[in-house]
């Protein structure tokens, strides 16, 4: 989930994790002052989720995102978003 306040030049993203039964396990919120568009924040959120999974020692990860181009790039190990 992303939120952007243009007037204040602040935004952020959050990560929610669930177990295999759908029970909420952990959440994180990350404020940011980045003046990037939503696609950059989405990429940063996905990267952060993957890093948090590594920190937690999780061996399986399912990421939900509505940014199809980015998800396809990750799944096919492509570089760049254009």
C-alpha positions in Angstrom: 0.0 0.0 0.0 1.4 3.4 -0.9 0.4 6.9 0.1 1.7 10.1 -1.3 1.1 13.7 -0.1 2.3 15.9 -3.0 1.9 19.1 -1.0 4.2 18.0 1.8 6.5 15.9 -0.5 6.1 13.0 1.8 4.9 9.5 1.2 5.4 6.0 2.3 4.6 2.4 1.9 3.6 -0.5 4.2 4.2 -4.2 4.2 1.8 -6.7 5.8 2.8 -10.4 6.1 0.5 -13.3 6.7 1.1 -17.0 7.3 -0.2 -19.8 5.2 -3.6 -19.6 6.9 -4.0 -15.9 6.2 -3.3 -14.8 9.7 -1.5 -11.5 10.0 2.1 -12.1 11.3 3.9 -8.8 11.0 3.6 -5.3 9.6 6.0 -2.6 8.7 5.5 1.1 7.7 8.2 3.1 5.9 7.8 6.9 5.5 9.7 8.5 2.8 10.5 12.0 1.5 11.4 10.7 -2.0 9.9 12.7 -4.8 9.5 9.7 -7.1 6.5 8.5 -8.8 4.3 5.6 -7.6 6.3 3.0 -9.7 9.5 3.8 -7.9 7.8 3.5 -4.5 6.2 0.2 -5.6 9.6 -1.2 -6.6 11.1 0.0 -3.3 8.2 -1.7 -1.3 8.7 -5.0 -3.1 12.5 -4.9 -2.6 12.0 -4.1 1.1 9.5 -6.9 1.5 12.1 -9.4 0.0 14.8 -8.1 2.3 12.5 -8.4 5.3 11.7 -12.0 4.3 15.4 -12.7 4.2 15.9 -11.1 7.6 13.1 -13.2 9.1 14.5 -16.4 7.6 11.4 -17.1 5.6 11.8 -19.6 2.8 8.7 -18.9 0.9 7.3 -15.5 -0.2 4.2 -14.4 -2.2 4.1 -10.7 -3.1 0.8 -9.0 -4.2 1.2 -6.0 -6.5 -0.9 -4.3 -9.1 2.1 -3.1 -11.0 2.3 -5.8 -13.6 5.3 -4.5 -15.6 7.5 -4.6 -12.4 6.2 -8.0 -11.3 7.0 -9.4 -14.8 10.5 -7.9 -14.6 11.2 -9.5 -11.2 9.8 -12.9 -12.3 12.0 -12.9 -15.4 15.0 -11.3 -13.7 15.0 -8.4 -16.1 16.7 -5.1 -15.4 15.0 -1.7 -15.8 11.4 -0.6 -15.9 11.1 0.9 -19.3 
